[in-house]
Amino acid sequence: MSASEDIVRPGETKPRAAGFMRAPWLAYDAMREEAGPLWQEPETGVVFVLDYALAEEVMRNHTRFSSFADRAAMRKGGLPEEAMKIKAEGWPFALTMVQNDGPTHDAYRKLVGPFFLPRRLKLMEPFIEARIAELLDAIDAEGGTCDFFPDFAVPLPVSVIGEYLGMRQLGDDKVKRWSDAFADEIGFLTSDTRAVEIARLTLECHKTMVALCNERRGGNGEDIITALANAAAPGGGQLGDPELLSILTQLMVAGNETTTATLGFAVLRLAQDPELFARLKAEPQTIAPFIEEVLRLDSPIQGQFRKAVGDQELGGHPIPDGTMLHVRFGAANRDPAVWGEDAGELQLGRRPPKPHMAFGNGIHFCVGAALSRLEMRLALGEILARYRTVRLAAPEENLPFRSNFHQRGMTSLPLEFE
């Protein structure tokens, strides 16, 4: 396939092609017209689950549709031999939270759950508020002109999750490089060169995390690394290195990617609509529901894989044993059967008919969702209080989107704050 053929136009059903994530909802509409709520990717046989009811059925029935899938191995052509050799120097993969359906899933989740309860989040508010002020002060020093991603949307959540984990002393840039590597790997649209680089960064990250855990055993720090290093594993004894690495890397990636992307989409909407900016500024109580609508409409995680356990039926269609499904939250969150004919529009002031799926659904609902919401609420609250308006400083059609199978987000957003 030539390079030009591998760039989608709006509405084309090529989920792995560059440009798909610019307006994926147009493709979902085309998929529904072509095949109904279940669309099968011709090249791979992966079944896309496109409506809310079926997405909820899959996500809530983990005994029928397992979350265990070696996503990195689904990369076209597999991993390069050099990347495999680097991986062999590290630790074996362990099932803990995201890809674990077994009875130990809840036990691993309970180890980190207390860090995301209201009491603990309240203790983090001063750090988050100070970091927001620091980043916006730097933007103000430049006259209000910025690229919102490197100047705000990336460093805020990276510094917060680094502080939470207990590894911010390593530098936010290093934590972000590691997080990007893990996110790119599970998005499996990388070049061979990037796949090898990811393997090296993964090994570097894992070695550092294991060293930090070893240093903090017996300590009484309040960070997550210290807590896990001294926690009892399900079944007794200490957590092994593979389990520690599995939990910590999941938290590191989930702790910044969703927040970064959603902050970008939220501020883009404010820049596109001065009346919306003015409304939220005058009515701060609408900030939280606005965030929920941005999460629904611009779902930063467009979906997750599930695998059929035995022969199944879904929406009256047979799903053979072993079939890979991709539950497309981005499609379910715009389902007209739930949100009406204007499902693609911002619905502020209405009571949501259903919870959106931007943070997942069922036992794998994002454990850190409350932290992400807190960061976004504080960030947008300060932006709306501090500025009169915000404008795009580049043509909207030129805004770059990352290439990833299920993560949606921009990589640059030039803005002018007034």
Summary of the structure (lengths in Angstrom):
residues: 418
radius of gyration: 21.1
end to end distance: 45.8
largest distance: 60.7
contacts: 1351
relative contact order: 0.17
helix: 54%
strand: 10%
